Amino acid sequence: MSGQGSTGNVIAAICSFFLPGLGQLVQGRILAALLFFLFTSGFYALASTLILPFIIAVPLHIWCIIDAARYRG
């Protein structure tokens, strides 16, 4: 697929910004997309009642974006 910094990776990173895991799905990495989506969404859902999950969800979401941007496949 695309190399680091290519248009495909930029689009994937933008997709992951709006929905965690969507960038990985665009790149064809279904398992990574599912895991990023489930964990990040789960922590965001728990953050509505507790503060600790929010502290975990934000770095996880950022990691998801960076992972999509730096993927070499």
mmCIF file of the N, C-alpha and C atoms, coordinates in Angstrom:
data_MODEL
# 
_entry.id   MODEL 
# 
loop_
_atom_site.group_PDB 
_atom_site.id 
_atom_site.type_symbol 
_atom_site.label_atom_id 
_atom_site.label_alt_id 
_atom_site.label_comp_id 
_atom_site.label_asym_id 
_atom_site.label_entity_id 
_atom_site.label_seq_id 
_atom_site.pdbx_PDB_ins_code 
_atom_site.Cartn_x 
_atom_site.Cartn_y 
_atom_site.Cartn_z 
_atom_site.occupancy 
_atom_site.B_iso_or_equiv 
_atom_site.pdbx_formal_charge 
_atom_site.auth_seq_id 
_atom_site.auth_comp_id 
_atom_site.auth_asym_id 
_atom_site.auth_atom_id 
_atom_site.pdbx_PDB_model_num 
ATOM 1   N N  . MET A 1 1  ? 0.843   -1.178 0.000  1.00 0.00 ? 1  MET A N  1 
ATOM 2   C CA . MET A 1 1  ? 0.000   0.000  0.000  1.00 0.00 ? 1  MET A CA 1 
ATOM 3   C C  . MET A 1 1  ? 0.886   1.238  0.000  1.00 0.00 ? 1  MET A C  1 
ATOM 4   N N  . SER A 1 2  ? 0.478   2.285  0.620  1.00 0.00 ? 2  SER A N  1 
ATOM 5   C CA . SER A 1 2  ? 1.176   3.567  0.583  1.00 0.00 ? 2  SER A CA 1 
ATOM 6   C C  . SER A 1 2  ? 2.315   3.618  1.583  1.00 0.00 ? 2  SER A C  1 
ATOM 7   N N  . GLY A 1 3  ? 3.323   4.404  1.267  1.00 0.00 ? 3  GLY A N  1 
ATOM 8   C CA . GLY A 1 3  ? 4.424   4.607  2.180  1.00 0.00 ? 3  GLY A CA 1 
ATOM 9   C C  . GLY A 1 3  ? 4.127   5.714  3.167  1.00 0.00 ? 3  GLY A C  1 
ATOM 10  N N  . GLN A 1 4  ? 5.005   5.839  4.169  1.00 0.00 ? 4  GLN A N  1 
ATOM 11  C CA . GLN A 1 4  ? 4.817   6.859  5.190  1.00 0.00 ? 4  GLN A CA 1 
ATOM 12  C C  . GLN A 1 4  ? 4.808   8.251  4.570  1.00 0.00 ? 4  GLN A C  1 
ATOM 13  N N  . GLY A 1 5  ? 3.843   9.078  4.975  1.00 0.00 ? 5  GLY A N  1 
ATOM 14  C CA . GLY A 1 5  ? 3.744   10.435 4.475  1.00 0.00 ? 5  GLY A CA 1 
ATOM 15  C C  . GLY A 1 5  ? 3.006   10.549 3.158  1.00 0.00 ? 5  GLY A C  1 
ATOM 16  N N  . SER A 1 6  ? 2.568   9.435  2.627  1.00 0.00 ? 6  SER A N  1 
ATOM 17  C CA . SER A 1 6  ? 1.863   9.473  1.353  1.00 0.00 ? 6  SER A CA 1 
ATOM 18  C C  . SER A 1 6  ? 0.424   9.941  1.559  1.00 0.00 ? 6  SER A C  1 
ATOM 19  N N  . THR A 1 7  ? -0.241  10.230 0.473  1.00 0.00 ? 7  THR A N  1 
ATOM 20  C CA . THR A 1 7  ? -1.614  10.720 0.537  1.00 0.00 ? 7  THR A CA 1 
ATOM 21  C C  . THR A 1 7  ? -2.534  9.717  1.213  1.00 0.00 ? 7  THR A C  1 
ATOM 22  N N  . GLY A 1 8  ? -2.343  8.425  0.955  1.00 0.00 ? 8  GLY A N  1 
ATOM 23  C CA . GLY A 1 8  ? -3.172  7.398  1.576  1.00 0.00 ? 8  GLY A CA 1 
ATOM 24  C C  . GLY A 1 8  ? -3.080  7.408  3.083  1.00 0.00 ? 8  GLY A C  1 
ATOM 25  N N  . ASN A 1 9  ? -1.872  7.613  3.606  1.00 0.00 ? 9  ASN A N  1 
ATOM 26  C CA . ASN A 1 9  ? -1.699  7.659  5.055  1.00 0.00 ? 9  ASN A CA 1 
ATOM 27  C C  . ASN A 1 9  ? -2.280  8.931  5.654  1.00 0.00 ? 9  ASN A C  1 
ATOM 28  N N  . VAL A 1 10 ? -2.203  10.026 4.937  1.00 0.00 ? 10 VAL A N  1 
ATOM 29  C CA . VAL A 1 10 ? -2.793  11.270 5.428  1.00 0.00 ? 10 VAL A CA 1 
ATOM 30  C C  . VAL A 1 10 ? -4.309  11.134 5.509  1.00 0.00 ? 10 VAL A C  1 
ATOM 31  N N  . ILE A 1 11 ? -4.900  10.545 4.490  1.00 0.00 ? 11 ILE A N  1 
ATOM 32  C CA . ILE A 1 11 ? -6.348  10.316 4.493  1.00 0.00 ? 11 ILE A CA 1 
ATOM 33  C C  . ILE A 1 11 ? -6.721  9.371  5.631  1.00 0.00 ? 11 ILE A C  1 
ATOM 34  N N  . ALA A 1 12 ? -5.941  8.331  5.850  1.00 0.00 ? 12 ALA A N  1 
ATOM 35  C CA . ALA A 1 12 ? -6.210  7.388  6.933  1.00 0.00 ? 12 ALA A CA 1 
ATOM 36  C C  . ALA A 1 12 ? -6.122  8.071  8.293  1.00 0.00 ? 12 ALA A C  1 
ATOM 37  N N  . ALA A 1 13 ? -5.136  8.951  8.470  1.00 0.00 ? 13 ALA A N  1 
ATOM 38  C CA . ALA A 1 13 ? -5.008  9.671  9.734  1.00 0.00 ? 13 ALA A CA 1 
ATOM 39  C C  . ALA A 1 13 ? -6.199  10.599 9.961  1.00 0.00 ? 13 ALA A C  1 
ATOM 40  N N  . ILE A 1 14 ? -6.648  11.260 8.920  1.00 0.00 ? 14 ILE A N  1 
ATOM 41  C CA . ILE A 1 14 ? -7.820  12.129 9.045  1.00 0.00 ? 14 ILE A CA 1 
ATOM 42  C C  . ILE A 1 14 ? -9.058  11.310 9.390  1.00 0.00 ? 14 ILE A C  1 
ATOM 43  N N  . CYS A 1 15 ? -9.201  10.155 8.769  1.00 0.00 ? 15 CYS A N  1 
ATOM 44  C CA . CYS A 1 15 ? -10.331 9.274  9.088  1.00 0.00 ? 15 CYS A CA 1 
ATOM 45  C C  . CYS A 1 15 ? -10.284 8.832  10.550 1.00 0.00 ? 15 CYS A C  1 
ATOM 46  N N  . SER A 1 16 ? -9.089  8.495  11.034 1.00 0.00 ? 16 SER A N  1 
ATOM 47  C CA . SER A 1 16 ? -8.944  8.075  12.427 1.00 0.00 ? 16 SER A CA 1 
ATOM 48  C C  . SER A 1 16 ? -9.193  9.225  13.394 1.00 0.00 ? 16 SER A C  1 
ATOM 49  N N  . PHE A 1 17 ? -8.959  10.443 12.959 1.00 0.00 ? 17 PHE A N  1 
ATOM 50  C CA . PHE A 1 17 ? -9.246  11.596 13.813 1.00 0.00 ? 17 PHE A CA 1 
ATOM 51  C C  . PHE A 1 17 ? -10.743 11.678 14.106 1.00 0.00 ? 17 PHE A C  1 
ATOM 52  N N  . PHE A 1 18 ? -11.557 11.441 13.076 1.00 0.00 ? 18 PHE A N  1 
ATOM 53  C CA . PHE A 1 18 ? -13.001 11.550 13.256 1.00 0.00 ? 18 PHE A CA 1 
ATOM 54  C C  . PHE A 1 18 ? -13.620 10.308 13.884 1.00 0.00 ? 18 PHE A C  1 
ATOM 55  N N  . LEU A 1 19 ? -13.092 9.140  13.568 1.00 0.00 ? 19 LEU A N  1 
ATOM 56  C CA . LEU A 1 19 ? -13.613 7.892  14.131 1.00 0.00 ? 19 LEU A CA 1 
ATOM 57  C C  . LEU A 1 19 ? -12.445 6.949  14.362 1.00 0.00 ? 19 LEU A C  1 
ATOM 58  N N  . PRO A 1 20 ? -12.113 6.663  15.623 1.00 0.00 ? 20 PRO A N  1 
ATOM 59  C CA . PRO A 1 20 ? -10.977 5.786  15.903 1.00 0.00 ? 20 PRO A CA 1 
ATOM 60  C C  . PRO A 1 20 ? -11.124 4.439  15.200 1.00 0.00 ? 20 PRO A C  1 
ATOM 61  N N  . GLY A 1 21 ? -10.092 4.029  14.495 1.00 0.00 ? 21 GLY A N  1 
ATOM 62  C CA . GLY A 1 21 ? -10.096 2.762  13.789 1.00 0.00 ? 21 GLY A CA 1 
ATOM 63  C C  . GLY A 1 21 ? -10.483 2.862  12.326 1.00 0.00 ? 21 GLY A C  1 
ATOM 64  N N  . LEU A 1 22 ? -11.112 3.960  11.940 1.00 0.00 ? 22 LEU A N  1 
ATOM 65  C CA . LEU A 1 22 ? -11.534 4.097  10.547 1.00 0.00 ? 22 LEU A CA 1 
ATOM 66  C C  . LEU A 1 22 ? -10.327 4.188  9.611  1.00 0.00 ? 22 LEU A C  1 
ATOM 67  N N  . GLY A 1 23 ? -9.271  4.837  10.037 1.00 0.00 ? 23 GLY A N  1 
ATOM 68  C CA . GLY A 1 23 ? -8.061  4.922  9.218  1.00 0.00 ? 23 GLY A CA 1 
ATOM 69  C C  . GLY A 1 23 ? -7.434  3.563  8.983  1.00 0.00 ? 23 GLY A C  1 
ATOM 70  N N  . GLN A 1 24 ? -7.417  2.744  10.037 1.00 0.00 ? 24 GLN A N  1 
ATOM 71  C CA . GLN A 1 24 ? -6.884  1.396  9.895  1.00 0.00 ? 24 GLN A CA 1 
ATOM 72  C C  . GLN A 1 24 ? -7.780  0.575  8.961  1.00 0.00 ? 24 GLN A C  1 
ATOM 73  N N  . LEU A 1 25 ? -9.077  0.796  9.031  1.00 0.00 ? 25 LEU A N  1 
ATOM 74  C CA . LEU A 1 25 ? -10.003 0.085  8.147  1.00 0.00 ? 25 LEU A CA 1 
ATOM 75  C C  . LEU A 1 25 ? -9.785  0.494  6.690  1.00 0.00 ? 25 LEU A C  1 
ATOM 76  N N  . VAL A 1 26 ? -9.530  1.774  6.453  1.00 0.00 ? 26 VAL A N  1 
ATOM 77  C CA . VAL A 1 26 ? -9.244  2.262  5.104  1.00 0.00 ? 26 VAL A CA 1 
ATOM 78  C C  . VAL A 1 26 ? -7.974  1.608  4.564  1.00 0.00 ? 26 VAL A C  1 
ATOM 79  N N  . GLN A 1 27 ? -7.023  1.343  5.445  1.00 0.00 ? 27 GLN A N  1 
ATOM 80  C CA . GLN A 1 27 ? -5.774  0.705  5.040  1.00 0.00 ? 27 GLN A CA 1 
ATOM 81  C C  . GLN A 1 27 ? -5.899  -0.807 4.906  1.00 0.00 ? 27 GLN A C  1 
ATOM 82  N N  . GLY A 1 28 ? -7.047  -1.352 5.255  1.00 0.00 ? 28 GLY A N  1 
ATOM 83  C CA . GLY A 1 28 ? -7.269  -2.781 5.128  1.00 0.00 ? 28 GLY A CA 1 
ATOM 84  C C  . GLY A 1 28 ? -6.876  -3.593 6.344  1.00 0.00 ? 28 GLY A C  1 
ATOM 85  N N  . ARG A 1 29 ? -6.605  -2.939 7.458  1.00 0.00 ? 29 ARG A N  1 
ATOM 86  C CA . ARG A 1 29 ? -6.215  -3.635 8.686  1.00 0.00 ? 29 ARG A CA 1 
ATOM 87  C C  . ARG A 1 29 ? -7.447  -3.787 9.579  1.00 0.00 ? 29 ARG A C  1 
ATOM 88  N N  . ILE A 1 30 ? -8.210  -4.816 9.324  1.00 0.00 ? 30 ILE A N  1 
ATOM 89  C CA . ILE A 1 30 ? -9.511  -4.977 9.969  1.00 0.00 ? 30 ILE A CA 1 
ATOM 90  C C  . ILE A 1 30 ? -9.386  -5.243 11.469 1.00 0.00 ? 30 ILE A C  1 
ATOM 91  N N  . LEU A 1 31 ? -8.477  -6.107 11.876 1.00 0.00 ? 31 LEU A N  1 
ATOM 92  C CA . LEU A 1 31 ? -8.335  -6.418 13.297 1.00 0.00 ? 31 LEU A CA 1 
ATOM 93  C C  . LEU A 1 31 ? -7.878  -5.191 14.086 1.00 0.00 ? 31 LEU A C  1 
ATOM 94  N N  . ALA A 1 32 ? -6.897  -4.473 13.571 1.00 0.00 ? 32 ALA A N  1 
ATOM 95  C CA . ALA A 1 32 ? -6.433  -3.259 14.248 1.00 0.00 ? 32 ALA A CA 1 
ATOM 96  C C  . ALA A 1 32 ? -7.557  -2.231 14.326 1.00 0.00 ? 32 ALA A C  1 
ATOM 97  N N  . ALA A 1 33 ? -8.327  -2.089 13.253 1.00 0.00 ? 33 ALA A N  1 
ATOM 98  C CA . ALA A 1 33 ? -9.441  -1.147 13.238 1.00 0.00 ? 33 ALA A CA 1 
ATOM 99  C C  . ALA A 1 33 ? -10.466 -1.506 14.301 1.00 0.00 ? 33 ALA A C  1 
ATOM 100 N N  . LEU A 1 34 ? -10.797 -2.777 14.394 1.00 0.00 ? 34 LEU A N  1 
ATOM 101 C CA . LEU A 1 34 ? -11.796 -3.223 15.367 1.00 0.00 ? 34 LEU A CA 1 
ATOM 102 C C  . LEU A 1 34 ? -11.310 -2.996 16.795 1.00 0.00 ? 34 LEU A C  1 
ATOM 103 N N  . LEU A 1 35 ? -10.056 -3.330 17.065 1.00 0.00 ? 35 LEU A N  1 
ATOM 104 C CA . LEU A 1 35 ? -9.519  -3.145 18.415 1.00 0.00 ? 35 LEU A CA 1 
ATOM 105 C C  . LEU A 1 35 ? -9.441  -1.668 18.795 1.00 0.00 ? 35 LEU A C  1 
ATOM 106 N N  . PHE A 1 36 ? -8.917  -0.834 17.899 1.00 0.00 ? 36 PHE A N  1 
ATOM 107 C CA . PHE A 1 36 ? -8.862  0.598  18.191 1.00 0.00 ? 36 PHE A CA 1 
ATOM 108 C C  . PHE A 1 36 ? -10.257 1.163  18.444 1.00 0.00 ? 36 PHE A C  1 
ATOM 109 N N  . PHE A 1 37 ? -11.216 0.781  17.604 1.00 0.00 ? 37 PHE A N  1 
ATOM 110 C CA . PHE A 1 37 ? -12.569 1.299  17.751 1.00 0.00 ? 37 PHE A CA 1 
ATOM 111 C C  . PHE A 1 37 ? -13.197 0.859  19.078 1.00 0.00 ? 37 PHE A C  1 
ATOM 112 N N  . LEU A 1 38 ? -13.105 -0.436 19.384 1.00 0.00 ? 38 LEU A N  1 
ATOM 113 C CA . LEU A 1 38 ? -13.736 -0.952 20.599 1.00 0.00 ? 38 LEU A CA 1 
ATOM 114 C C  . LEU A 1 38 ? -13.123 -0.362 21.865 1.00 0.00 ? 38 LEU A C  1 
ATOM 115 N N  . PHE A 1 39 ? -11.806 -0.353 21.949 1.00 0.00 ? 39 PHE A N  1 
ATOM 116 C CA . PHE A 1 39 ? -11.166 0.149  23.166 1.00 0.00 ? 39 PHE A CA 1 
ATOM 117 C C  . PHE A 1 39 ? -11.358 1.656  23.329 1.00 0.00 ? 39 PHE A C  1 
ATOM 118 N N  . THR A 1 40 ? -11.135 2.415  22.260 1.00 0.00 ? 40 THR A N  1 
ATOM 119 C CA . THR A 1 40 ? -11.276 3.862  22.371 1.00 0.00 ? 40 THR A CA 1 
ATOM 120 C C  . THR A 1 40 ? -12.726 4.252  22.654 1.00 0.00 ? 40 THR A C  1 
ATOM 121 N N  . SER A 1 41 ? -13.656 3.655  21.954 1.00 0.00 ? 41 SER A N  1 
ATOM 122 C CA . SER A 1 41 ? -15.068 3.961  22.180 1.00 0.00 ? 41 SER A CA 1 
ATOM 123 C C  . SER A 1 41 ? -15.502 3.545  23.575 1.00 0.00 ? 41 SER A C  1 
ATOM 124 N N  . GLY A 1 42 ? -15.022 2.393  24.016 1.00 0.00 ? 42 GLY A N  1 
ATOM 125 C CA . GLY A 1 42 ? -15.348 1.939  25.369 1.00 0.00 ? 42 GLY A CA 1 
ATOM 126 C C  . GLY A 1 42 ? -14.852 2.894  26.438 1.00 0.00 ? 42 GLY A C  1 
ATOM 127 N N  . PHE A 1 43 ? -13.624 3.365  26.294 1.00 0.00 ? 43 PHE A N  1 
ATOM 128 C CA . PHE A 1 43 ? -13.092 4.310  27.275 1.00 0.00 ? 43 PHE A CA 1 
ATOM 129 C C  . PHE A 1 43 ? -13.806 5.653  27.209 1.00 0.00 ? 43 PHE A C  1 
ATOM 130 N N  . TYR A 1 44 ? -14.166 6.105  26.013 1.00 0.00 ? 44 TYR A N  1 
ATOM 131 C CA . TYR A 1 44 ? -14.944 7.343  25.908 1.00 0.00 ? 44 TYR A CA 1 
ATOM 132 C C  . TYR A 1 44 ? -16.324 7.173  26.555 1.00 0.00 ? 44 TYR A C  1 
ATOM 133 N N  . ALA A 1 45 ? -16.940 6.011  26.396 1.00 0.00 ? 45 ALA A N  1 
ATOM 134 C CA . ALA A 1 45 ? -18.241 5.762  27.005 1.00 0.00 ? 45 ALA A CA 1 
ATOM 135 C C  . ALA A 1 45 ? -18.131 5.756  28.532 1.00 0.00 ? 45 ALA A C  1 
ATOM 136 N N  . LEU A 1 46 ? -17.091 5.137  29.059 1.00 0.00 ? 46 LEU A N  1 
ATOM 137 C CA . LEU A 1 46 ? -16.888 5.130  30.503 1.00 0.00 ? 46 LEU A CA 1 
ATOM 138 C C  . LEU A 1 46 ? -16.543 6.514  31.033 1.00 0.00 ? 46 LEU A C  1 
ATOM 139 N N  . ALA A 1 47 ? -15.975 7.348  30.193 1.00 0.00 ? 47 ALA A N  1 
ATOM 140 C CA . ALA A 1 47 ? -15.579 8.697  30.610 1.00 0.00 ? 47 ALA A CA 1 
ATOM 141 C C  . ALA A 1 47 ? -16.785 9.566  30.946 1.00 0.00 ? 47 ALA A C  1 
ATOM 142 N N  . SER A 1 48 ? -17.972 9.151  30.543 1.00 0.00 ? 48 SER A N  1 
ATOM 143 C CA . SER A 1 48 ? -19.160 9.936  30.895 1.00 0.00 ? 48 SER A CA 1 
ATOM 144 C C  . SER A 1 48 ? -19.463 9.846  32.385 1.00 0.00 ? 48 SER A C  1 
ATOM 145 N N  . THR A 1 49 ? -18.909 8.850  33.075 1.00 0.00 ? 49 THR A N  1 
ATOM 146 C CA . THR A 1 49 ? -19.146 8.715  34.508 1.00 0.00 ? 49 THR A CA 1 
ATOM 147 C C  . THR A 1 49 ? -17.874 8.841  35.348 1.00 0.00 ? 49 THR A C  1 
ATOM 148 N N  . LEU A 1 50 ? -16.728 8.547  34.762 1.00 0.00 ? 50 LEU A N  1 
ATOM 149 C CA . LEU A 1 50 ? -15.462 8.583  35.503 1.00 0.00 ? 50 LEU A CA 1 
ATOM 150 C C  . LEU A 1 50 ? -14.432 9.403  34.735 1.00 0.00 ? 50 LEU A C  1 
ATOM 151 N N  . ILE A 1 51 ? -13.443 9.933  35.450 1.00 0.00 ? 51 ILE A N  1 
ATOM 152 C CA . ILE A 1 51 ? -12.420 10.760 34.800 1.00 0.00 ? 51 ILE A CA 1 
ATOM 153 C C  . ILE A 1 51 ? -11.250 9.909  34.280 1.00 0.00 ? 51 ILE A C  1 
ATOM 154 N N  . LEU A 1 52 ? -10.916 8.820  34.956 1.00 0.00 ? 52 LEU A N  1 
ATOM 155 C CA . LEU A 1 52 ? -9.761  8.014  34.551 1.00 0.00 ? 52 LEU A CA 1 
ATOM 156 C C  . LEU A 1 52 ? -9.882  7.460  33.129 1.00 0.00 ? 52 LEU A C  1 
ATOM 157 N N  . PRO A 1 53 ? -11.040 6.935  32.710 1.00 0.00 ? 53 PRO A N  1 
ATOM 158 C CA . PRO A 1 53 ? -11.126 6.452  31.325 1.00 0.00 ? 53 PRO A CA 1 
ATOM 159 C C  . PRO A 1 53 ? -10.867 7.538  30.281 1.00 0.00 ? 53 PRO A C  1 
ATOM 160 N N  . PHE A 1 54 ? -11.217 8.782  30.584 1.00 0.00 ? 54 PHE A N  1 
ATOM 161 C CA . PHE A 1 54 ? -10.945 9.879  29.652 1.00 0.00 ? 54 PHE A CA 1 
ATOM 162 C C  . PHE A 1 54 ? -9.445  10.092 29.508 1.00 0.00 ? 54 PHE A C  1 
ATOM 163 N N  . ILE A 1 55 ? -8.739  9.961  30.618 1.00 0.00 ? 55 ILE A N  1 
ATOM 164 C CA . ILE A 1 55 ? -7.281  10.126 30.604 1.00 0.00 ? 55 ILE A CA 1 
ATOM 165 C C  . ILE A 1 55 ? -6.632  9.013  29.771 1.00 0.00 ? 55 ILE A C  1 
ATOM 166 N N  . ILE A 1 56 ? -7.266  7.861  29.689 1.00 0.00 ? 56 ILE A N  1 
ATOM 167 C CA . ILE A 1 56 ? -6.758  6.759  28.878 1.00 0.00 ? 56 ILE A CA 1 
ATOM 168 C C  . ILE A 1 56 ? -7.227  6.884  27.429 1.00 0.00 ? 56 ILE A C  1 
ATOM 169 N N  . ALA A 1 57 ? -8.466  7.331  27.224 1.00 0.00 ? 57 ALA A N  1 
ATOM 170 C CA . ALA A 1 57 ? -9.056  7.373  25.878 1.00 0.00 ? 57 ALA A CA 1 
ATOM 171 C C  . ALA A 1 57 ? -8.363  8.375  24.967 1.00 0.00 ? 57 ALA A C  1 
ATOM 172 N N  . VAL A 1 58 ? -7.999  9.525  25.488 1.00 0.00 ? 58 VAL A N  1 
ATOM 173 C CA . VAL A 1 58 ? -7.397  10.559 24.638 1.00 0.00 ? 58 VAL A CA 1 
ATOM 174 C C  . VAL A 1 58 ? -6.035  10.117 24.084 1.00 0.00 ? 58 VAL A C  1 
ATOM 175 N N  . PRO A 1 59 ? -5.107  9.625  24.918 1.00 0.00 ? 59 PRO A N  1 
ATOM 176 C CA . PRO A 1 59 ? -3.845  9.134  24.328 1.00 0.00 ? 59 PRO A CA 1 
ATOM 177 C C  . PRO A 1 59 ? -4.045  7.943  23.389 1.00 0.00 ? 59 PRO A C  1 
ATOM 178 N N  . LEU A 1 60 ? -5.022  7.090  23.687 1.00 0.00 ? 60 LEU A N  1 
ATOM 179 C CA . LEU A 1 60 ? -5.311  5.967  22.811 1.00 0.00 ? 60 LEU A CA 1 
ATOM 180 C C  . LEU A 1 60 ? -5.806  6.447  21.448 1.00 0.00 ? 60 LEU A C  1 
ATOM 181 N N  . HIS A 1 61 ? -6.642  7.476  21.446 1.00 0.00 ? 61 HIS A N  1 
ATOM 182 C CA . HIS A 1 61 ? -7.141  8.058  20.203 1.00 0.00 ? 61 HIS A CA 1 
ATOM 183 C C  . HIS A 1 61 ? -5.994  8.698  19.408 1.00 0.00 ? 61 HIS A C  1 
ATOM 184 N N  . ILE A 1 62 ? -5.127  9.393  20.105 1.00 0.00 ? 62 ILE A N  1 
ATOM 185 C CA . ILE A 1 62 ? -3.957  9.997  19.447 1.00 0.00 ? 62 ILE A CA 1 
ATOM 186 C C  . ILE A 1 62 ? -3.045  8.913  18.872 1.00 0.00 ? 62 ILE A C  1 
ATOM 187 N N  . TRP A 1 63 ? -2.853  7.830  19.610 1.00 0.00 ? 63 TRP A N  1 
ATOM 188 C CA . TRP A 1 63 ? -2.042  6.710  19.121 1.00 0.00 ? 63 TRP A CA 1 
ATOM 189 C C  . TRP A 1 63 ? -2.666  6.111  17.862 1.00 0.00 ? 63 TRP A C  1 
ATOM 190 N N  . CYS A 1 64 ? -3.982  6.034  17.842 1.00 0.00 ? 64 CYS A N  1 
ATOM 191 C CA . CYS A 1 64 ? -4.696  5.518  16.677 1.00 0.00 ? 64 CYS A CA 1 
ATOM 192 C C  . CYS A 1 64 ? -4.420  6.375  15.444 1.00 0.00 ? 64 CYS A C  1 
ATOM 193 N N  . ILE A 1 65 ? -4.442  7.684  15.618 1.00 0.00 ? 65 ILE A N  1 
ATOM 194 C CA . ILE A 1 65 ? -4.179  8.611  14.513 1.00 0.00 ? 65 ILE A CA 1 
ATOM 195 C C  . ILE A 1 65 ? -2.735  8.461  14.025 1.00 0.00 ? 65 ILE A C  1 
ATOM 196 N N  . ILE A 1 66 ? -1.797  8.423  14.962 1.00 0.00 ? 66 ILE A N  1 
ATOM 197 C CA . ILE A 1 66 ? -0.384  8.297  14.603 1.00 0.00 ? 66 ILE A CA 1 
ATOM 198 C C  . ILE A 1 66 ? -0.110  6.954  13.931 1.00 0.00 ? 66 ILE A C  1 
ATOM 199 N N  . ASP A 1 67 ? -0.747  5.902  14.430 1.00 0.00 ? 67 ASP A N  1 
ATOM 200 C CA . ASP A 1 67 ? -0.576  4.577  13.832 1.00 0.00 ? 67 ASP A CA 1 
ATOM 201 C C  . ASP A 1 67 ? -1.041  4.566  12.379 1.00 0.00 ? 67 ASP A C  1 
ATOM 202 N N  . ALA A 1 68 ? -2.159  5.209  12.108 1.00 0.00 ? 68 ALA A N  1 
ATOM 203 C CA . ALA A 1 68 ? -2.667  5.277  10.733 1.00 0.00 ? 68 ALA A CA 1 
ATOM 204 C C  . ALA A 1 68 ? -1.729  6.099  9.847  1.00 0.00 ? 68 ALA A C  1 
ATOM 205 N N  . ALA A 1 69 ? -1.149  7.155  10.409 1.00 0.00 ? 69 ALA A N  1 
ATOM 206 C CA . ALA A 1 69 ? -0.281  8.036  9.621  1.00 0.00 ? 69 ALA A CA 1 
ATOM 207 C C  . ALA A 1 69 ? 1.070   7.397  9.315  1.00 0.00 ? 69 ALA A C  1 
ATOM 208 N N  . ARG A 1 70 ? 1.563   6.552  10.202 1.00 0.00 ? 70 ARG A N  1 
ATOM 209 C CA . ARG A 1 70 ? 2.904   5.993  10.035 1.00 0.00 ? 70 ARG A CA 1 
ATOM 210 C C  . ARG A 1 70 ? 2.931   4.581  9.470  1.00 0.00 ? 70 ARG A C  1 
ATOM 211 N N  . TYR A 1 71 ? 1.790   4.040  9.149  1.00 0.00 ? 71 TYR A N  1 
ATOM 212 C CA . TYR A 1 71 ? 1.709   2.649  8.675  1.00 0.00 ? 71 TYR A CA 1 
ATOM 213 C C  . TYR A 1 71 ? 2.436   2.472  7.345  1.00 0.00 ? 71 TYR A C  1 
ATOM 214 N N  . ARG A 1 72 ? 3.202   1.390  7.281  1.00 0.00 ? 72 ARG A N  1 
ATOM 215 C CA . ARG A 1 72 ? 3.857   1.001  6.020  1.00 0.00 ? 72 ARG A CA 1 
ATOM 216 C C  . ARG A 1 72 ? 3.403   -0.405 5.700  1.00 0.00 ? 72 ARG A C  1 
ATOM 217 N N  . GLY A 1 73 ? 2.670   -0.540 4.643  1.00 0.00 ? 73 GLY A N  1 
ATOM 218 C CA . GLY A 1 73 ? 2.133   -1.871 4.367  1.00 0.00 ? 73 GLY A CA 1 
ATOM 219 C C  . GLY A 1 73 ? 2.410   -2.372 3.002  1.00 0.00 ? 73 GLY A C  1 
# 
